[in-house]
Amino acid sequence: MPVLVGGTVSPEPRIDPDVDLRVPADRGELTAHPAAVLGAIAAGGVLGALARAGAQTAYPHPPGGFAWATFGVNLTGCLLIGVLMAVISARPTGPLVRPFLGVGVLGGFTTFSTYVVDVQKAVAAGAAGTALAYLAATLVGALVAVWVGDAATTRLLARRSGGQAR
């Protein structure tokens, strides 16, 4: 069934190339040794988690308040995940790029576990309205951010290459 992907019609839904063994370029990612992949994820995770912790320390919020730092981190991370997926879908990359940047850096940077804890703390502090607004805004905002990152990057790459990126 055709689907709309980044403003163009794709013959089938796009799936994560990490598990799409039908695509020869994606199979190339399997050449990396599992220890190297794990090391790349760990190194990226440290960088992403430190960046997130810095943002949350710089912009703390009261228990019943809207967690702006976590909200901003999650939306920024989701936007960058969309950008990254568009770039690595359009251009060949090394076998450790996706594990380092996608799983490591951006996985360590985004924090949906903290998001849930923030919601719980707001409810416990008697700010159910704030909790509900934060819950909905983060969910919708994150999905929109991934889509915008992917769609905008796909269009930009297509414009630069003079045709369709995908």
Buried (B, 14 or more C-beta within 10 A) or exposed (E): EEEEBBBBEEEEEBEEBBEEEEEEEBEEBEEBEEEBBEBBBBBBBEBBBEBBBEBBEEBEBEBBBBBBBBBBBBBBBBBBBBBBBBBBBBEEBBBBBBBBBBBBBBBBBBBBEBBEEBBEBBBEBEBEEBBEEBBEBBEEBBEBBBBBBBBBBBBBBBEEEEEBBB
